[in-house]
Amino acid sequence: MPPTWMSVAALVPVGLVCLPLVYIALRTVQTGLAGAAAELFRARTFELLSNTVTLALGVMILASLIGLGVAWCVERSDLPGRRWWRVAAGLPLAVPAFVSSYAWSSIDVVFQNLGGAIFILALSSYPLVYLPVAAALRSTDPGLEDVCRSLGHGPWHAFTHALMPQLLPALGGGALLVLTHMFAEFGALALLRVQTFTTAIFESYELQFDSASAAMQSIVLMLLCIPAAWAEMRLRAGRQVARVGRGATRQARPVALGRATWPVLAVFGLLGCVSLGVPLATLGYWLAHGHSTGRGYDQILPAIEGTLTLAGSGALLTSVLAIPLVLLAARHRGRLAQFAERLPYIVHGLPGVVVALALVFLSIRLVPALYQGASVLLIAYAILFLPLAQSSLRASIELVPPQIEAIARSLGRRPFHVFLTVILPNITPGIGAALALMMLEIVRELTATLMLAPTGTVTLATEVWTYTADAEYGAAAPFAALLVVVSILPVWVFTRRMLHHGHQ
């Protein structure tokens, strides 16, 4: 049986994660079955469903093809400069999707459509596929491919039948992560003038505060998100790479590209230009030549202060809430532990706009004093990013042997005292990693911040949104550039650590 303090502490984040589900259920009951059916079966709902599914699947497929191709060339071919490309290929993550969309949409309106959105968002998100696949390629043993080739099969057959089955967990996990990100995307799609459930829910909230349409659209979006998030969680839980032998993994012999070397290098150069070069060059242009450049400079320091304050507070709260969840799952295997661990991953697919809408509705009706306060926004961050904190903390907690806790308990220490004196000091690196990851994600979060931030609070992300919504691209450029600068170092470190982990 888990200690009482752990069970009670784990119920707090579980209760918070349930709030969006409670909101959707309450609004459905209030609307009535007939009203809900009328909203759900409108032509507008089917149009949004078509756009949302087309966008999400299109971006997922394109990002997966790019990520898989880049990972194979970097890890399994003799591509010149592989060590440099290995890290550089992950750097597009440093440019938030809505900043990249701002850059492309400011070039020409030709990109402001569904096809343009699929192209731009695939360029922004392909590293989510590339990084896990590259890590898997570095850790898989090439012995299975050798066996396949020794049986007389060609390179393509060895790739599809021997290598791909080993890569599927990493490839599937990355692809599903892209899919859930696209279901939740708002800022980029609003700038590119593409209507999906997320943008429609936000517009319904702005035009008709807490409308029934927004609630019913949230139901459809949740039904789309939950299976994808559940599949992603299952793949993550079962991600293992088989090896033929024991000990260190034998390095695969690089495949010679031969005449294809220069064409492949040209494709890599083109990919770098369109995924990273164009957004950064456009930012530089607007910083130097934008007609609205110079406007909003007085908001830079308040935006930096607001960003760091909210990111630090939200990261700390999310990490604190995640610790008992991970401890419960790592040390106790009962139904409560499984439910508490899995629920945040399933709700993780919901976008910030749905979570914010739920907190607005519930805070006004249950605790009006909290509405328009920072605490509601911090709770939204915790709901949105709890699974990321869990992932960062799990590895550190699993490295702490349970026997150490048993010895401390045998000396008469109470469970909570054992946690403070034995477990907490040993998981400090994991807590640090969780805090860093949470701060990076919260710095880039847009929709929940727009809807829930206290009056007068500004962040770098909200200032980019405010100015780009009015087509003041020059005024938005300093805030967008600062967002990229804040993101580059964590993304660089994260990329190197992930690829190094795959090599071990």
Secondary structure, DSSP 4 states (H G I P E B T S, - for coil): ---HHHHHHHHHHHHHHHHHHHHHHHHHHHHHHHHHHHHHTSHHHHHHHHHHHHHHHHHHHHHHHHHHHHHHHHHHB--TTHHHHHHHTTGGGGS-HHHHHHHHHHH-GGGSSHHHHHHHHHHHHTHHHHHHHHHHHHHS-THHHHHHHHTT--HHHHIIIIIHHHHHHHHHHHHHHHHHHHHH--HHHHHTT---HHHHHHHHHHHSTT-HHHHHHHHHHHHHHHHHHHHHHHHHHT-----SSSSSPPPPPPBP-GGGHHHHHHHHHHHHIIIIIHHHHHHHHHHHH-TTTTTTGGGHHHHHHHHHHHHHHHHHHHHHHHHHHHHHHHH--SHHHHHHHHHHHHHTTS-HHHHHHHHHHHHHHH-GGGTTSHHHHHHHHHHHHHHHHHHHHHHHHHTS-HHHHHHHHHTT--HHHHIIIIIHHHTHHHHHHHHHHHHHHHHH--HHHHHHSPTT---HHHHHHHHHHTT-HHHHHHHHHHHHHHHHHHHHHHHHHHHHHHH-
